[in-house]
């Protein structure tokens, strides 16, 4: 049965309104409204992503209590992807993480139904509107900001020119519905989620769940053969104190750098007055989630590509409070994220690239804090698409936790070094 399904799938790869997998999908954001693939009945596309890293990082902090890091391979990651053409203009996507940093077992990341035509209601139903409209419903990542189109999604790293994602990684999988309008380069998105990463119907005495409202406005146009310009602004609003805290903490696969800023465990020695201390680390170190309740976020993304030269940027504001976690009169806080990514792609098919990225996050969890928390990261790297579906990357990364506001293992924290990543997506 499995061999039969795979054989059927590989003969049925052309799906409607679909982001290409591989190099052809680089710099594709929302799926285009181009009706270029004829409907020929039910089609099933079985795909996969595989990524392996060789990591050679060093780390340090003020307390000098971190584990020693060597140079070796990380646990490889893998995805299984199912994309199904269910009807003319109706497509389903489902992604399963087969192996991830945070979960070794296989589990469903998310899935959605995308409708670009409503002919299943009646032939030609609202076709004048639907030639500009896409309706998406499911439990999956939703379209806030443009950075999530360029990030690594567990083993799907082929669209990301670097190894790591951004420090404040705007990505979450929630129950959502959204409408996208595209016409002559103009773009508008409006959507609603239930604000929850872990789905359940149980309420506690402290439950204050509210839906999240998000949207996007922008312009994306190939102005001539050499120049493409895109500029978008996105927003996300959630006013619940027990929902909406996942926008920067919804990636359950884990961060892309392994065992950084992990403290050494101390064994108990009662005779000498030494108390056992377990090591401190999470699978998400290297990123930062302010974990605000009642979050309001804004992300602006410029993208310019002139021939082989490419720029992508982030200006992001995140404001919220800690009303649920620690009610006080001083609840408000805010963070600003800045990022700039400059690449040069070259070769007959732009199969090679070199570039750099600078990313900073700065702010306070509460207004009363005397100093800002600040994180900065520099990435310098290069990559090679061996084929449309195979990429290898070499990256130097240096991330620093700056200022006296950091405590514990993050005080004076830094990690830096080389990471090599090889990935396949098909």
C-alpha positions in Angstrom: 0.0 0.0 0.0 2.8 2.4 0.9 4.7 1.8 -2.4 1.5 2.3 -4.3 0.8 5.6 -2.6 4.3 6.9 -3.2 4.2 5.9 -6.9 0.8 7.7 -7.2 2.1 10.7 -5.4 5.3 11.2 -7.5 3.2 11.2 -10.7 0.9 13.9 -9.2 3.2 16.6 -8.0 1.6 19.6 -9.7 -0.9 21.1 -7.3 -2.9 24.3 -7.6 -1.9 27.5 -5.7 1.1 25.8 -4.1 4.4 27.1 -2.9 7.1 25.1 -4.8 9.2 22.9 -2.6 13.0 23.5 -3.0 14.9 26.4 -4.5 11.9 27.5 -6.6 10.1 28.3 -3.4 12.7 30.7 -2.1 11.3 34.2 -1.7 7.7 33.0 -2.2 5.5 34.4 0.5 1.7 34.0 0.3 0.8 31.3 -2.3 0.2 33.1 -5.6 -3.3 33.5 -7.2 -2.2 32.1 -10.6 -4.6 29.5 -12.0 -1.9 27.7 -14.1 -2.5 24.1 -13.0 -5.6 22.4 -14.5 -7.7 20.3 -12.1 -7.4 16.6 -13.0 -9.1 15.0 -10.0 -7.8 14.0 -6.6 -4.0 14.2 -6.3 -1.8 13.2 -3.4 1.7 14.6 -3.0 4.0 12.9 -0.4 7.0 15.0 0.5 9.6 15.2 3.2 12.3 17.3 4.8 15.6 16.1 6.3 18.2 18.3 8.0 21.5 17.4 9.6 23.9 19.8 11.4 27.6 19.7 12.4 28.0 22.2 15.3 31.2 23.7 16.6 30.1 26.3 19.2 31.7 27.7 22.3 29.8 29.5 25.1 30.5 31.4 28.3 28.9 33.4 31.0 29.9 35.4 34.1 29.3 32.5 36.5 31.5 30.2 34.5 29.2 27.3 35.2 28.4 26.0 31.7 28.9 22.6 30.3 31.8 22.0 27.9 30.7 21.9 24.3 32.5 19.8 21.7 32.3 19.7 17.9 30.0 17.0 16.6 26.7 16.2 14.9 23.3 17.2 16.3 20.4 14.8 16.2 19.0 15.0 12.6 15.5 16.3 12.1 12.8 15.1 9.7 9.3 16.1 8.5 6.7 14.2 6.6 4.4 16.3 4.4 1.1 15.5 2.8 -0.4 17.8 0.3 -3.7 16.8 -1.3 -5.7 18.4 -4.2 -9.2 17.6 -3.0 -11.2 19.5 -5.6 -10.7 22.3 -8.1 -9.2 25.1 -6.1 -9.3 23.2 -2.8 -6.1 21.9 -1.2 -5.1 20.3 2.1 -1.7 20.4 3.8 -0.6 18.3 6.8 2.9 18.3 8.3 4.2 15.7 10.8 7.5 16.2 12.7 9.1 12.8 12.6 12.1 13.9 14.7 12.7 17.2 16.4 15.0 18.7 19.0 12.1 19.1 21.5 10.3 15.9 20.6 12.0 12.7 19.6 8.6 11.0 18.8 6.6 11.7 15.7 3.7 14.1 16.1 1.5 16.4 14.0 2.8 19.9 13.7 -0.5 21.1 12.0 -2.6 21.2 8.9 -5.0 23.4 7.0 -7.5 23.6 4.2 -6.9 26.2 1.5 -9.7 27.3 -0.8 -9.0 29.4 -3.9 -12.3 28.5 -5.6 -15.8 27.8 -4.3 -16.9 25.6 -7.3 -17.8 22.8 -4.8 -20.8 24.9 -3.9 -21.8 25.7 -7.5 -19.8 25.9 -10.7 -18.5 29.5 -10.9 -19.8 30.5 -7.4 -18.4 33.9 -6.6 -15.6 33.4 -9.2 -15.3 37.2 -9.6 -14.3 37.6 -6.0 -12.4 34.3 -5.7 -9.9 35.2 -8.4 -8.4 37.6 -5.8 -9.3 35.7 -2.6 -7.9 32.8 -0.7 -9.7 31.3 2.4 -7.6 29.2 4.8 -8.9 27.3 7.8 -7.1 24.9 10.1 -4.8 24.4 13.1 -1.5 25.5 11.7 0.9 28.5 11.4 -1.0 31.7 10.5 0.2 34.6 8.4 1.5 37.2 10.8 4.6 38.9 9.5 6.9 37.8 6.6 9.7 36.2 8.6 7.8 32.9 9.0 8.1 32.4 5.3 11.9 32.4 5.5 12.4 30.5 8.8 13.4 26.9 9.3 10.3 24.8 10.2 12.0 21.9 12.0 13.7 20.0 9.1 12.4 22.3 6.4 15.4 24.6 6.3 15.7 25.0 2.5 14.0 28.5 2.5 16.2 29.9 5.3 19.6 31.1 4.1 21.0 30.8 7.6 20.8 28.1 10.3 19.1 29.9 13.1 15.7 31.7 13.1 15.2 35.2 14.4 15.6 35.8 18.2 12.0 36.8 18.7 10.6 34.0 16.4 7.1 35.0 15.5 5.6 31.6 14.8 2.7 29.7 16.4 0.3 26.9 15.5 -3.2 27.8 16.6 -6.8 27.1 15.5 -7.4 29.8 12.9 -9.2 31.1 9.9 -8.0 33.8 7.5 -8.9 35.5 4.3 -6.2 36.7 1.9 -6.8 39.2 -0.9 -4.2 39.7 -3.7 -4.6 42.0 -6.8 -2.0 43.6 -9.0 0.7 43.5 -6.3 -1.6 44.7 -3.4 -2.0 42.3 -0.5 -4.4 42.2 2.5 -4.8 39.5 5.2 -7.4 39.4 8.0 -7.6 36.5 10.4 -8.7 35.1 13.8 -7.2 32.4 16.0 -8.3 31.0 19.4 -5.0 32.2 20.9 -4.1 28.8 22.2 -1.1 26.5 21.3 -2.3 23.5 23.4 -5.9 22.8 22.5 -8.4 21.8 25.2 -11.9 22.7 26.4 -11.2 22.6 30.2 -11.6 25.9 32.1 -10.0 26.7 35.4 -10.8 29.4 37.9 -8.2 31.7 36.3 -9.2 31.1 32.7 -9.4 34.3 30.6 -9.2 33.0 27.1 -9.7 35.4 24.3 -9.4 35.1 20.5 -6.4 36.7 18.6 -7.0 39.1 15.8 -4.3 39.6 13.2 -3.8 41.0 9.7 -1.4 42.2 7.1 -1.3 45.0 4.5 1.3 45.2 1.8 2.6 45.6 -1.7 4.7 43.1 -3.7 5.6 43.7 -7.3 8.2 42.7 -9.8 8.8 46.2 -11.2 11.0 45.0 -14.0 13.2 42.1 -15.0 15.8 43.0 -12.4 13.9 44.6 -9.5 11.3 43.2 -7.1 10.0 45.3 -4.2 7.8 44.1 -1.3 6.7 46.0 1.8 4.2 44.7 4.4 3.0 45.6 7.8 1.3 43.0 10.1 -0.4 43.2 13.5 -1.5 40.7 16.2 -3.8 41.5 19.1 -4.9 39.3 22.0 -6.5 40.6 25.2 -6.8 37.4 27.2 -4.6 36.9 30.2 -4.4 33.1 29.7 -4.1 33.0 25.9 -2.1 34.8 23.3 1.3 34.3 24.9 2.5 31.9 22.2 3.3 34.2 19.3 7.1 34.0 20.2 7.0 30.6 21.8 4.8 28.5 19.5 7.6 26.5 17.8 7.6 23.2 19.7 10.4 21.8 17.5 13.0 23.8 19.5 15.7 26.3 18.6 18.4 25.6 16.0 21.4 25.8 18.3 21.9 22.8 20.6 22.9 22.8 24.3 24.0 26.4 24.4 24.1 28.2 27.8 23.4 24.9 29.6 24.8 24.8 33.1 26.7 22.0 34.7 24.9 19.7 37.1 26.3 19.5 40.6 26.1 16.2 42.6 25.1 16.3 46.2 27.9 16.0 48.8 26.2 16.3 52.2 29.6 15.9 54.1 30.9 19.1 52.5 27.6 21.0 52.5 27.1 20.7 48.7 23.5 20.5 47.6 22.6 18.8 44.4 21.9 21.3 41.6 20.4 20.0 38.3 21.6 21.5 35.0 19.6 24.4 33.6 18.7 24.5 29.9 15.7 24.4 27.6 15.3 23.2 24.1 14.4 26.8 23.2 17.6 28.6 24.3 18.9 31.1 21.8 15.5 32.6 21.3 13.5 35.0 23.5 9.8 35.0 24.3 8.6 37.9 26.5 5.6 35.8 27.4 3.3 38.8 27.6 -0.4 38.4 28.4 -2.7 40.8 26.5 -0.1 41.0 23.7 -0.1 43.6 20.9 2.5 43.1 18.2 3.4 44.9 15.0 5.9 43.7 12.4 7.1 45.7 9.3 9.0 43.8 6.7 10.8 45.4 3.7 12.1 43.0 0.9 14.1 44.2 -2.1 15.8 42.0 -4.7 17.8 43.7 -7.4 19.4 41.1 -9.7 21.3 38.8 -7.3 21.4 41.3 -4.4 18.7 40.7 -1.8 17.6 42.5 1.4 15.1 41.4 4.0 14.3 43.4 7.2 12.3 43.3 10.4 11.1 46.2 12.6 8.9 44.7 15.3 7.2 46.0 18.4 5.7 43.8 21.1 3.8 45.4 23.9 2.0 43.6 26.7 1.7 43.0 30.4 2.2 40.3 33.1 -1.2 40.8 34.7 -1.9 37.0 35.0 1.6 35.8 36.0 2.3 38.5 38.6 -0.4 41.1 39.2 1.0 44.5 40.3 0.4 48.1 39.5 3.5 47.9 37.2 2.5 45.4 34.6 3.3 46.9 31.2 6.4 46.0 29.2 7.6 46.3 25.6 10.3 44.9 23.3 11.7 46.0 20.0 13.3 43.7 17.5 15.4 44.9 14.6 16.9 42.6 11.9 18.6 43.2 8.6 19.6 40.4 6.2 21.7 41.1 3.1 22.5 38.3 0.6 24.1 38.1 -2.8 23.0 35.2 -4.9 25.0 34.2 -7.9 25.6 31.4 -10.5 23.7 30.5 -13.6 20.7 29.6 -11.5 21.6 31.7 -8.4 22.5 28.4 -6.8 25.2 30.0 -4.6 24.9 32.8 -2.1 26.9 34.6 0.6 25.5 37.1 3.1 25.0 38.3 6.6 22.3 39.0 9.2 22.2 41.3 12.2 19.4 40.8 14.8 18.8 42.6 18.1 16.1 42.5 20.7 15.8 45.1 23.4 13.2 46.0 26.0 11.7 45.5 29.5 9.2 43.0 30.9 8.0 45.8 33.2 8.2 49.6 33.1 9.9 49.7 36.5 13.0 47.8 35.3 16.0 50.1 35.6 17.8 48.6 32.6 16.8 47.0 29.3 17.3 43.3 28.5 19.3 43.2 25.3 20.3 40.4 23.0 22.3 40.7 19.7 23.2 38.2 17.1 25.5 38.2 14.1 25.3 35.6 11.4 27.7 35.4 8.5 27.2 32.5 6.0 27.2 31.0 2.6 25.2 28.3 0.9 25.0 26.1 -2.2 21.9 24.6 -3.8 23.4 21.4 -5.1 20.1 20.7 -6.8 16.7 22.3 -6.6 16.0 20.1 -3.5 19.4 19.9 -1.8 21.2 22.7 0.1 24.3 22.9 2.2 25.1 25.9 4.4 28.1 27.2 6.4 27.5 29.8 9.1 29.4 31.7 11.7 27.1 32.9 14.6 27.9 35.1 17.6 25.1 35.9 20.1 25.5 38.0 23.2 23.3 38.8 26.2 24.2 42.4 27.0 23.8 44.5 30.1 23.3 44.0 33.9 19.6 43.2 33.6 20.4 39.6 32.8 20.7 37.2 35.8 21.6 33.6 36.3 23.1 31.6 33.5 22.3 34.4 31.0 24.4 37.1 32.8 27.3 37.8 30.6 26.1 35.0 28.3 27.6 34.5 24.8 27.8 31.7 22.3 29.7 31.7 19.0 31.2 29.4 16.4 30.6 27.5 13.2 27.5 25.4 12.2 27.3 23.4 9.0 23.8 22.3 7.8 22.8 20.0 5.0 19.1 19.7 4.1 16.9 18.0 1.6 13.3 19.0 0.8 11.1 17.3 -1.8 
